[in-house]
């Protein structure tokens, strides 16, 4: 978790678009299928917002810091 937090802080300081989600009870990698599914949906939401496309499925709202509008 310390590495993830450090990477997120570095991205913030550089003004890069970033989002970080922490999955309670998950360590390095995802062991639970729900966490894997949620992580992949969040990744797709991030990419859709960055590249401006509309995914076919409904995705969770993901707040992206430093996202140019």
mmCIF file of the N, C-alpha and C atoms, coordinates in Angstrom:
data_MODEL
# 
_entry.id   MODEL 
# 
loop_
_atom_site.group_PDB 
_atom_site.id 
_atom_site.type_symbol 
_atom_site.label_atom_id 
_atom_site.label_alt_id 
_atom_site.label_comp_id 
_atom_site.label_asym_id 
_atom_site.label_entity_id 
_atom_site.label_seq_id 
_atom_site.pdbx_PDB_ins_code 
_atom_site.Cartn_x 
_atom_site.Cartn_y 
_atom_site.Cartn_z 
_atom_site.occupancy 
_atom_site.B_iso_or_equiv 
_atom_site.pdbx_formal_charge 
_atom_site.auth_seq_id 
_atom_site.auth_comp_id 
_atom_site.auth_asym_id 
_atom_site.auth_atom_id 
_atom_site.pdbx_PDB_model_num 
ATOM 1   N N  . UNK A 1 1  ? 0.821   -1.189  0.000   1.00 0.00 ? 1  UNK A N  1 
ATOM 2   C CA . UNK A 1 1  ? 0.000   0.000   0.000   1.00 0.00 ? 1  UNK A CA 1 
ATOM 3   C C  . UNK A 1 1  ? 0.869   1.259   0.000   1.00 0.00 ? 1  UNK A C  1 
ATOM 4   N N  . UNK A 1 2  ? 2.029   1.188   0.638   1.00 0.00 ? 2  UNK A N  1 
ATOM 5   C CA . UNK A 1 2  ? 2.903   2.356   0.700   1.00 0.00 ? 2  UNK A CA 1 
ATOM 6   C C  . UNK A 1 2  ? 3.364   2.775   -0.694  1.00 0.00 ? 2  UNK A C  1 
ATOM 7   N N  . UNK A 1 3  ? 3.670   1.803   -1.554  1.00 0.00 ? 3  UNK A N  1 
ATOM 8   C CA . UNK A 1 3  ? 4.098   2.136   -2.914  1.00 0.00 ? 3  UNK A CA 1 
ATOM 9   C C  . UNK A 1 3  ? 2.963   2.781   -3.702  1.00 0.00 ? 3  UNK A C  1 
ATOM 10  N N  . UNK A 1 4  ? 1.757   2.259   -3.556  1.00 0.00 ? 4  UNK A N  1 
ATOM 11  C CA . UNK A 1 4  ? 0.599   2.830   -4.255  1.00 0.00 ? 4  UNK A CA 1 
ATOM 12  C C  . UNK A 1 4  ? 0.360   4.267   -3.819  1.00 0.00 ? 4  UNK A C  1 
ATOM 13  N N  . UNK A 1 5  ? 0.443   4.498   -2.527  1.00 0.00 ? 5  UNK A N  1 
ATOM 14  C CA . UNK A 1 5  ? 0.241   5.842   -1.998  1.00 0.00 ? 5  UNK A CA 1 
ATOM 15  C C  . UNK A 1 5  ? 1.322   6.791   -2.504  1.00 0.00 ? 5  UNK A C  1 
ATOM 16  N N  . UNK A 1 6  ? 2.563   6.326   -2.549  1.00 0.00 ? 6  UNK A N  1 
ATOM 17  C CA . UNK A 1 6  ? 3.664   7.159   -3.047  1.00 0.00 ? 6  UNK A CA 1 
ATOM 18  C C  . UNK A 1 6  ? 3.477   7.485   -4.526  1.00 0.00 ? 6  UNK A C  1 
ATOM 19  N N  . UNK A 1 7  ? 3.062   6.507   -5.323  1.00 0.00 ? 7  UNK A N  1 
ATOM 20  C CA . UNK A 1 7  ? 2.816   6.751   -6.749  1.00 0.00 ? 7  UNK A CA 1 
ATOM 21  C C  . UNK A 1 7  ? 1.671   7.739   -6.947  1.00 0.00 ? 7  UNK A C  1 
ATOM 22  N N  . UNK A 1 8  ? 0.604   7.581   -6.166  1.00 0.00 ? 8  UNK A N  1 
ATOM 23  C CA . UNK A 1 8  ? -0.536  8.492   -6.275  1.00 0.00 ? 8  UNK A CA 1 
ATOM 24  C C  . UNK A 1 8  ? -0.120  9.916   -5.918  1.00 0.00 ? 8  UNK A C  1 
ATOM 25  N N  . UNK A 1 9  ? 0.663   10.062  -4.865  1.00 0.00 ? 9  UNK A N  1 
ATOM 26  C CA . UNK A 1 9  ? 1.112   11.393  -4.457  1.00 0.00 ? 9  UNK A CA 1 
ATOM 27  C C  . UNK A 1 9  ? 2.025   12.018  -5.512  1.00 0.00 ? 9  UNK A C  1 
ATOM 28  N N  . UNK A 1 10 ? 2.887   11.227  -6.118  1.00 0.00 ? 10 UNK A N  1 
ATOM 29  C CA . UNK A 1 10 ? 3.767   11.737  -7.178  1.00 0.00 ? 10 UNK A CA 1 
ATOM 30  C C  . UNK A 1 10 ? 2.950   12.206  -8.380  1.00 0.00 ? 10 UNK A C  1 
ATOM 31  N N  . UNK A 1 11 ? 1.916   11.457  -8.753  1.00 0.00 ? 11 UNK A N  1 
ATOM 32  C CA . UNK A 1 11 ? 1.054   11.851  -9.871  1.00 0.00 ? 11 UNK A CA 1 
ATOM 33  C C  . UNK A 1 11 ? 0.320   13.147  -9.548  1.00 0.00 ? 11 UNK A C  1 
ATOM 34  N N  . UNK A 1 12 ? -0.179  13.260  -8.306  1.00 0.00 ? 12 UNK A N  1 
ATOM 35  C CA . UNK A 1 12 ? -0.855  14.492  -7.885  1.00 0.00 ? 12 UNK A CA 1 
ATOM 36  C C  . UNK A 1 12 ? 0.076   15.697  -8.012  1.00 0.00 ? 12 UNK A C  1 
ATOM 37  N N  . UNK A 1 13 ? 1.284   15.548  -7.494  1.00 0.00 ? 13 UNK A N  1 
ATOM 38  C CA . UNK A 1 13 ? 2.244   16.659  -7.501  1.00 0.00 ? 13 UNK A CA 1 
ATOM 39  C C  . UNK A 1 13 ? 2.585   17.100  -8.917  1.00 0.00 ? 13 UNK A C  1 
ATOM 40  N N  . UNK A 1 14 ? 2.558   16.176  -9.857  1.00 0.00 ? 14 UNK A N  1 
ATOM 41  C CA . UNK A 1 14 ? 2.880   16.503  -11.250 1.00 0.00 ? 14 UNK A CA 1 
ATOM 42  C C  . UNK A 1 14 ? 1.654   16.957  -12.041 1.00 0.00 ? 14 UNK A C  1 
ATOM 43  N N  . UNK A 1 15 ? 0.485   16.925  -11.396 1.00 0.00 ? 15 UNK A N  1 
ATOM 44  C CA . UNK A 1 15 ? -0.732  17.355  -12.069 1.00 0.00 ? 15 UNK A CA 1 
ATOM 45  C C  . UNK A 1 15 ? -1.248  16.357  -13.088 1.00 0.00 ? 15 UNK A C  1 
ATOM 46  N N  . UNK A 1 16 ? -0.869  15.090  -12.932 1.00 0.00 ? 16 UNK A N  1 
ATOM 47  C CA . UNK A 1 16 ? -1.324  14.056  -13.866 1.00 0.00 ? 16 UNK A CA 1 
ATOM 48  C C  . UNK A 1 16 ? -2.714  13.567  -13.489 1.00 0.00 ? 16 UNK A C  1 
ATOM 49  N N  . UNK A 1 17 ? -3.539  13.233  -14.474 1.00 0.00 ? 17 UNK A N  1 
ATOM 50  C CA . UNK A 1 17 ? -4.827  12.626  -14.153 1.00 0.00 ? 17 UNK A CA 1 
ATOM 51  C C  . UNK A 1 17 ? -4.592  11.317  -13.401 1.00 0.00 ? 17 UNK A C  1 
ATOM 52  N N  . UNK A 1 18 ? -5.270  11.166  -12.256 1.00 0.00 ? 18 UNK A N  1 
ATOM 53  C CA . UNK A 1 18 ? -5.076  9.953   -11.472 1.00 0.00 ? 18 UNK A CA 1 
ATOM 54  C C  . UNK A 1 18 ? -6.288  9.679   -10.596 1.00 0.00 ? 18 UNK A C  1 
ATOM 55  N N  . UNK A 1 19 ? -6.424  8.421   -10.260 1.00 0.00 ? 19 UNK A N  1 
ATOM 56  C CA . UNK A 1 19 ? -7.439  7.982   -9.306  1.00 0.00 ? 19 UNK A CA 1 
ATOM 57  C C  . UNK A 1 19 ? -6.852  6.805   -8.555  1.00 0.00 ? 19 UNK A C  1 
ATOM 58  N N  . UNK A 1 20 ? -7.209  6.682   -7.299  1.00 0.00 ? 20 UNK A N  1 
ATOM 59  C CA . UNK A 1 20 ? -6.732  5.551   -6.506  1.00 0.00 ? 20 UNK A CA 1 
ATOM 60  C C  . UNK A 1 20 ? -7.896  4.986   -5.722  1.00 0.00 ? 20 UNK A C  1 
ATOM 61  N N  . UNK A 1 21 ? -8.087  3.696   -5.847  1.00 0.00 ? 21 UNK A N  1 
ATOM 62  C CA . UNK A 1 21 ? -9.117  3.000   -5.077  1.00 0.00 ? 21 UNK A CA 1 
ATOM 63  C C  . UNK A 1 21 ? -8.427  1.956   -4.222  1.00 0.00 ? 21 UNK A C  1 
ATOM 64  N N  . UNK A 1 22 ? -8.823  1.894   -2.973  1.00 0.00 ? 22 UNK A N  1 
ATOM 65  C CA . UNK A 1 22 ? -8.283  0.906   -2.046  1.00 0.00 ? 22 UNK A CA 1 
ATOM 66  C C  . UNK A 1 22 ? -9.383  -0.099  -1.749  1.00 0.00 ? 22 UNK A C  1 
ATOM 67  N N  . UNK A 1 23 ? -9.054  -1.368  -1.890  1.00 0.00 ? 23 UNK A N  1 
ATOM 68  C CA . UNK A 1 23 ? -10.012 -2.438  -1.637  1.00 0.00 ? 23 UNK A CA 1 
ATOM 69  C C  . UNK A 1 23 ? -9.683  -3.072  -0.294  1.00 0.00 ? 23 UNK A C  1 
ATOM 70  N N  . UNK A 1 24 ? -10.556 -2.849  0.658   1.00 0.00 ? 24 UNK A N  1 
ATOM 71  C CA . UNK A 1 24 ? -10.364 -3.350  2.012   1.00 0.00 ? 24 UNK A CA 1 
ATOM 72  C C  . UNK A 1 24 ? -10.189 -4.869  2.011   1.00 0.00 ? 24 UNK A C  1 
ATOM 73  N N  . UNK A 1 25 ? -9.192  -5.332  2.736   1.00 0.00 ? 25 UNK A N  1 
ATOM 74  C CA . UNK A 1 25 ? -8.967  -6.766  2.862   1.00 0.00 ? 25 UNK A CA 1 
ATOM 75  C C  . UNK A 1 25 ? -8.159  -7.383  1.733   1.00 0.00 ? 25 UNK A C  1 
ATOM 76  N N  . UNK A 1 26 ? -7.797  -6.580  0.741   1.00 0.00 ? 26 UNK A N  1 
ATOM 77  C CA . UNK A 1 26 ? -6.998  -7.094  -0.377  1.00 0.00 ? 26 UNK A CA 1 
ATOM 78  C C  . UNK A 1 26 ? -5.562  -6.615  -0.211  1.00 0.00 ? 26 UNK A C  1 
ATOM 79  N N  . UNK A 1 27 ? -4.641  -7.492  -0.465  1.00 0.00 ? 27 UNK A N  1 
ATOM 80  C CA . UNK A 1 27 ? -3.232  -7.126  -0.381  1.00 0.00 ? 27 UNK A CA 1 
ATOM 81  C C  . UNK A 1 27 ? -2.686  -6.845  -1.765  1.00 0.00 ? 27 UNK A C  1 
ATOM 82  N N  . UNK A 1 28 ? -1.484  -7.321  -2.001  1.00 0.00 ? 28 UNK A N  1 
ATOM 83  C CA . UNK A 1 28 ? -0.846  -7.156  -3.314  1.00 0.00 ? 28 UNK A CA 1 
ATOM 84  C C  . UNK A 1 28 ? -1.549  -8.092  -4.291  1.00 0.00 ? 28 UNK A C  1 
ATOM 85  N N  . UNK A 1 29 ? -2.226  -7.521  -5.260  1.00 0.00 ? 29 UNK A N  1 
ATOM 86  C CA . UNK A 1 29 ? -3.052  -8.331  -6.159  1.00 0.00 ? 29 UNK A CA 1 
ATOM 87  C C  . UNK A 1 29 ? -4.430  -8.501  -5.547  1.00 0.00 ? 29 UNK A C  1 
ATOM 88  N N  . UNK A 1 30 ? -5.349  -8.966  -6.333  1.00 0.00 ? 30 UNK A N  1 
ATOM 89  C CA . UNK A 1 30 ? -6.720  -9.139  -5.858  1.00 0.00 ? 30 UNK A CA 1 
ATOM 90  C C  . UNK A 1 30 ? -7.041  -10.620 -5.787  1.00 0.00 ? 30 UNK A C  1 
ATOM 91  N N  . UNK A 1 31 ? -7.500  -11.045 -4.637  1.00 0.00 ? 31 UNK A N  1 
ATOM 92  C CA . UNK A 1 31 ? -7.844  -12.449 -4.460  1.00 0.00 ? 31 UNK A CA 1 
ATOM 93  C C  . UNK A 1 31 ? -9.341  -12.703 -4.632  1.00 0.00 ? 31 UNK A C  1 
ATOM 94  N N  . UNK A 1 32 ? -10.140 -11.737 -4.261  1.00 0.00 ? 32 UNK A N  1 
ATOM 95  C CA . UNK A 1 32 ? -11.582 -11.904 -4.364  1.00 0.00 ? 32 UNK A CA 1 
ATOM 96  C C  . UNK A 1 32 ? -12.099 -11.519 -5.740  1.00 0.00 ? 32 UNK A C  1 
ATOM 97  N N  . UNK A 1 33 ? -13.067 -12.284 -6.230  1.00 0.00 ? 33 UNK A N  1 
ATOM 98  C CA . UNK A 1 33 ? -13.597 -11.999 -7.569  1.00 0.00 ? 33 UNK A CA 1 
ATOM 99  C C  . UNK A 1 33 ? -14.307 -10.645 -7.614  1.00 0.00 ? 33 UNK A C  1 
ATOM 100 N N  . UNK A 1 34 ? -14.957 -10.250 -6.519  1.00 0.00 ? 34 UNK A N  1 
ATOM 101 C CA . UNK A 1 34 ? -15.645 -8.954  -6.501  1.00 0.00 ? 34 UNK A CA 1 
ATOM 102 C C  . UNK A 1 34 ? -14.637 -7.811  -6.622  1.00 0.00 ? 34 UNK A C  1 
ATOM 103 N N  . UNK A 1 35 ? -13.508 -7.928  -5.946  1.00 0.00 ? 35 UNK A N  1 
ATOM 104 C CA . UNK A 1 35 ? -12.478 -6.886  -6.027  1.00 0.00 ? 35 UNK A CA 1 
ATOM 105 C C  . UNK A 1 35 ? -11.897 -6.819  -7.433  1.00 0.00 ? 35 UNK A C  1 
ATOM 106 N N  . UNK A 1 36 ? -11.675 -7.968  -8.057  1.00 0.00 ? 36 UNK A N  1 
ATOM 107 C CA . UNK A 1 36 ? -11.156 -7.976  -9.431  1.00 0.00 ? 36 UNK A CA 1 
ATOM 108 C C  . UNK A 1 36 ? -12.131 -7.311  -10.385 1.00 0.00 ? 36 UNK A C  1 
ATOM 109 N N  . UNK A 1 37 ? -13.398 -7.661  -10.246 1.00 0.00 ? 37 UNK A N  1 
ATOM 110 C CA . UNK A 1 37 ? -14.436 -7.098  -11.115 1.00 0.00 ? 37 UNK A CA 1 
ATOM 111 C C  . UNK A 1 37 ? -14.528 -5.581  -10.918 1.00 0.00 ? 37 UNK A C  1 
ATOM 112 N N  . UNK A 1 38 ? -14.524 -5.137  -9.659  1.00 0.00 ? 38 UNK A N  1 
ATOM 113 C CA . UNK A 1 38 ? -14.614 -3.703  -9.368  1.00 0.00 ? 38 UNK A CA 1 
ATOM 114 C C  . UNK A 1 38 ? -13.387 -2.949  -9.872  1.00 0.00 ? 38 UNK A C  1 
ATOM 115 N N  . UNK A 1 39 ? -12.206 -3.555  -9.739  1.00 0.00 ? 39 UNK A N  1 
ATOM 116 C CA . UNK A 1 39 ? -10.978 -2.907  -10.211 1.00 0.00 ? 39 UNK A CA 1 
ATOM 117 C C  . UNK A 1 39 ? -10.994 -2.759  -11.726 1.00 0.00 ? 39 UNK A C  1 
ATOM 118 N N  . UNK A 1 40 ? -11.415 -3.794  -12.429 1.00 0.00 ? 40 UNK A N  1 
ATOM 119 C CA . UNK A 1 40 ? -11.469 -3.720  -13.893 1.00 0.00 ? 40 UNK A CA 1 
ATOM 120 C C  . UNK A 1 40 ? -12.500 -2.697  -14.362 1.00 0.00 ? 40 UNK A C  1 
ATOM 121 N N  . UNK A 1 41 ? -13.642 -2.630  -13.685 1.00 0.00 ? 41 UNK A N  1 
ATOM 122 C CA . UNK A 1 41 ? -14.659 -1.635  -14.042 1.00 0.00 ? 41 UNK A CA 1 
ATOM 123 C C  . UNK A 1 41 ? -14.126 -0.223  -13.803 1.00 0.00 ? 41 UNK A C  1 
ATOM 124 N N  . UNK A 1 42 ? -13.394 -0.031  -12.706 1.00 0.00 ? 42 UNK A N  1 
ATOM 125 C CA . UNK A 1 42 ? -12.812 1.284   -12.422 1.00 0.00 ? 42 UNK A CA 1 
ATOM 126 C C  . UNK A 1 42 ? -11.761 1.647   -13.470 1.00 0.00 ? 42 UNK A C  1 
ATOM 127 N N  . UNK A 1 43 ? -10.954 0.670   -13.881 1.00 0.00 ? 43 UNK A N  1 
ATOM 128 C CA . UNK A 1 43 ? -9.950  0.927   -14.921 1.00 0.00 ? 43 UNK A CA 1 
ATOM 129 C C  . UNK A 1 43 ? -10.615 1.337   -16.233 1.00 0.00 ? 43 UNK A C  1 
ATOM 130 N N  . UNK A 1 44 ? -11.683 0.647   -16.597 1.00 0.00 ? 44 UNK A N  1 
ATOM 131 C CA . UNK A 1 44 ? -12.387 0.993   -17.830 1.00 0.00 ? 44 UNK A CA 1 
ATOM 132 C C  . UNK A 1 44 ? -13.012 2.381   -17.723 1.00 0.00 ? 44 UNK A C  1 
ATOM 133 N N  . UNK A 1 45 ? -13.569 2.708   -16.559 1.00 0.00 ? 45 UNK A N  1 
ATOM 134 C CA . UNK A 1 45 ? -14.130 4.038   -16.341 1.00 0.00 ? 45 UNK A CA 1 
ATOM 135 C C  . UNK A 1 45 ? -13.048 5.107   -16.482 1.00 0.00 ? 45 UNK A C  1 
ATOM 136 N N  . UNK A 1 46 ? -11.876 4.849   -15.919 1.00 0.00 ? 46 UNK A N  1 
ATOM 137 C CA . UNK A 1 46 ? -10.751 5.782   -16.024 1.00 0.00 ? 46 UNK A CA 1 
ATOM 138 C C  . UNK A 1 46 ? -10.376 6.005   -17.484 1.00 0.00 ? 46 UNK A C  1 
ATOM 139 N N  . UNK A 1 47 ? -10.191 4.922   -18.219 1.00 0.00 ? 47 UNK A N  1 
ATOM 140 C CA . UNK A 1 47 ? -9.802  5.030   -19.628 1.00 0.00 ? 47 UNK A CA 1 
ATOM 141 C C  . UNK A 1 47 ? -10.874 5.733   -20.458 1.00 0.00 ? 47 UNK A C  1 
ATOM 142 N N  . UNK A 1 48 ? -12.143 5.438   -20.179 1.00 0.00 ? 48 UNK A N  1 
ATOM 143 C CA . UNK A 1 48 ? -13.231 6.083   -20.920 1.00 0.00 ? 48 UNK A CA 1 
ATOM 144 C C  . UNK A 1 48 ? -13.219 7.592   -20.701 1.00 0.00 ? 48 UNK A C  1 
ATOM 145 N N  . UNK A 1 49 ? -12.985 8.006   -19.461 1.00 0.00 ? 49 UNK A N  1 
ATOM 146 C CA . UNK A 1 49 ? -12.950 9.440   -19.173 1.00 0.00 ? 49 UNK A CA 1 
ATOM 147 C C  . UNK A 1 49 ? -11.717 10.112  -19.779 1.00 0.00 ? 49 UNK A C  1 
ATOM 148 N N  . UNK A 1 50 ? -10.586 9.443   -19.737 1.00 0.00 ? 50 UNK A N  1 
ATOM 149 C CA . UNK A 1 50 ? -9.346  10.010  -20.278 1.00 0.00 ? 50 UNK A CA 1 
ATOM 150 C C  . UNK A 1 50 ? -9.422  10.141  -21.801 1.00 0.00 ? 50 UNK A C  1 
ATOM 151 N N  . UNK A 1 51 ? -9.890  9.077   -22.459 1.00 0.00 ? 51 UNK A N  1 
ATOM 152 C CA . UNK A 1 51 ? -9.888  9.054   -23.922 1.00 0.00 ? 51 UNK A CA 1 
ATOM 153 C C  . UNK A 1 51 ? -11.208 9.479   -24.545 1.00 0.00 ? 51 UNK A C  1 
ATOM 154 N N  . UNK A 1 52 ? -12.224 9.750   -23.721 1.00 0.00 ? 52 UNK A N  1 
ATOM 155 C CA . UNK A 1 52 ? -13.473 10.310  -24.212 1.00 0.00 ? 52 UNK A CA 1 
ATOM 156 C C  . UNK A 1 52 ? -14.365 9.361   -24.982 1.00 0.00 ? 52 UNK A C  1 
ATOM 157 N N  . UNK A 1 53 ? -14.416 8.106   -24.573 1.00 0.00 ? 53 UNK A N  1 
ATOM 158 C CA . UNK A 1 53 ? -15.346 7.185   -25.226 1.00 0.00 ? 53 UNK A CA 1 
ATOM 159 C C  . UNK A 1 53 ? -16.412 6.736   -24.238 1.00 0.00 ? 53 UNK A C  1 
ATOM 160 N N  . UNK A 1 54 ? -17.518 6.244   -24.773 1.00 0.00 ? 54 UNK A N  1 
ATOM 161 C CA . UNK A 1 54 ? -18.622 5.771   -23.950 1.00 0.00 ? 54 UNK A CA 1 
ATOM 162 C C  . UNK A 1 54 ? -18.626 4.250   -23.940 1.00 0.00 ? 54 UNK A C  1 
ATOM 163 N N  . UNK A 1 55 ? -18.379 3.643   -22.793 1.00 0.00 ? 55 UNK A N  1 
ATOM 164 C CA . UNK A 1 55 ? -18.400 2.184   -22.713 1.00 0.00 ? 55 UNK A CA 1 
ATOM 165 C C  . UNK A 1 55 ? -19.811 1.646   -22.914 1.00 0.00 ? 55 UNK A C  1 
ATOM 166 N N  . UNK A 1 56 ? -19.901 0.416   -23.357 1.00 0.00 ? 56 UNK A N  1 
ATOM 167 C CA . UNK A 1 56 ? -21.200 -0.208  -23.595 1.00 0.00 ? 56 UNK A CA 1 
ATOM 168 C C  . UNK A 1 56 ? -21.934 -0.484  -22.286 1.00 0.00 ? 56 UNK A C  1 
ATOM 169 N N  . UNK A 1 57 ? -21.202 -0.770  -21.224 1.00 0.00 ? 57 UNK A N  1 
ATOM 170 C CA . UNK A 1 57 ? -21.820 -1.107  -19.939 1.00 0.00 ? 57 UNK A CA 1 
ATOM 171 C C  . UNK A 1 57 ? -21.841 0.100   -19.015 1.00 0.00 ? 57 UNK A C  1 
ATOM 172 N N  . UNK A 1 58 ? -22.764 0.064   -18.057 1.00 0.00 ? 58 UNK A N  1 
ATOM 173 C CA . UNK A 1 58 ? -22.769 1.078   -17.009 1.00 0.00 ? 58 UNK A CA 1 
ATOM 174 C C  . UNK A 1 58 ? -21.581 0.813   -16.092 1.00 0.00 ? 58 UNK A C  1 
ATOM 175 N N  . UNK A 1 59 ? -20.879 1.873   -15.749 1.00 0.00 ? 59 UNK A N  1 
ATOM 176 C CA . UNK A 1 59 ? -19.704 1.745   -14.899 1.00 0.00 ? 59 UNK A CA 1 
ATOM 177 C C  . UNK A 1 59 ? -19.867 2.598   -13.653 1.00 0.00 ? 59 UNK A C  1 
ATOM 178 N N  . UNK A 1 60 ? -19.126 2.265   -12.608 1.00 0.00 ? 60 UNK A N  1 
ATOM 179 C CA . UNK A 1 60 ? -19.198 3.087   -11.399 1.00 0.00 ? 60 UNK A CA 1 
ATOM 180 C C  . UNK A 1 60 ? -18.597 4.463   -11.658 1.00 0.00 ? 60 UNK A C  1 
ATOM 181 N N  . UNK A 1 61 ? -19.099 5.443   -10.915 1.00 0.00 ? 61 UNK A N  1 
ATOM 182 C CA . UNK A 1 61 ? -18.510 6.776   -10.996 1.00 0.00 ? 61 UNK A CA 1 
ATOM 183 C C  . UNK A 1 61 ? -17.109 6.712   -10.407 1.00 0.00 ? 61 UNK A C  1 
ATOM 184 N N  . UNK A 1 62 ? -16.168 7.246   -11.117 1.00 0.00 ? 62 UNK A N  1 
ATOM 185 C CA . UNK A 1 62 ? -14.785 7.275   -10.650 1.00 0.00 ? 62 UNK A CA 1 
ATOM 186 C C  . UNK A 1 62 ? -14.309 8.711   -10.739 1.00 0.00 ? 62 UNK A C  1 
ATOM 187 N N  . UNK A 1 63 ? -13.965 9.277   -9.608  1.00 0.00 ? 63 UNK A N  1 
ATOM 188 C CA . UNK A 1 63 ? -13.468 10.649  -9.591  1.00 0.00 ? 63 UNK A CA 1 
ATOM 189 C C  . UNK A 1 63 ? -11.992 10.638  -9.964  1.00 0.00 ? 63 UNK A C  1 
ATOM 190 N N  . UNK A 1 64 ? -11.665 11.359  -11.024 1.00 0.00 ? 64 UNK A N  1 
ATOM 191 C CA . UNK A 1 64 ? -10.283 11.453  -11.485 1.00 0.00 ? 64 UNK A CA 1 
ATOM 192 C C  . UNK A 1 64 ? -9.762  12.838  -11.135 1.00 0.00 ? 64 UNK A C  1 
ATOM 193 N N  . UNK A 1 65 ? -8.700  12.864  -10.369 1.00 0.00 ? 65 UNK A N  1 
ATOM 194 C CA . UNK A 1 65 ? -8.066  14.130  -10.021 1.00 0.00 ? 65 UNK A CA 1 
ATOM 195 C C  . UNK A 1 65 ? -7.255  14.631  -11.213 1.00 0.00 ? 65 UNK A C  1 
ATOM 196 N N  . UNK A 1 66 ? -7.192  15.930  -11.356 1.00 0.00 ? 66 UNK A N  1 
ATOM 197 C CA . UNK A 1 66 ? -6.397  16.589  -12.406 1.00 0.00 ? 66 UNK A CA 1 
ATOM 198 C C  . UNK A 1 66 ? -6.845  16.238  -13.820 1.00 0.00 ? 66 UNK A C  1 
ATOM 199 N N  . UNK A 1 67 ? -8.105  15.923  -13.989 1.00 0.00 ? 67 UNK A N  1 
ATOM 200 C CA . UNK A 1 67 ? -8.619  15.595  -15.320 1.00 0.00 ? 67 UNK A CA 1 
ATOM 201 C C  . UNK A 1 67 ? -8.965  16.885  -16.049 1.00 0.00 ? 67 UNK A C  1 
ATOM 202 N N  . UNK A 1 68 ? -8.281  17.179  -17.155 1.00 0.00 ? 68 UNK A N  1 
ATOM 203 C CA . UNK A 1 68 ? -8.622  18.388  -17.913 1.00 0.00 ? 68 UNK A CA 1 
ATOM 204 C C  . UNK A 1 68 ? -10.048 18.283  -18.458 1.00 0.00 ? 68 UNK A C  1 
ATOM 205 N N  . UNK A 1 69 ? -10.776 19.349  -18.365 1.00 0.00 ? 69 UNK A N  1 
ATOM 206 C CA . UNK A 1 69 ? -12.165 19.355  -18.868 1.00 0.00 ? 69 UNK A CA 1 
ATOM 207 C C  . UNK A 1 69 ? -12.245 20.184  -20.108 1.00 0.00 ? 69 UNK A C  1 
# 
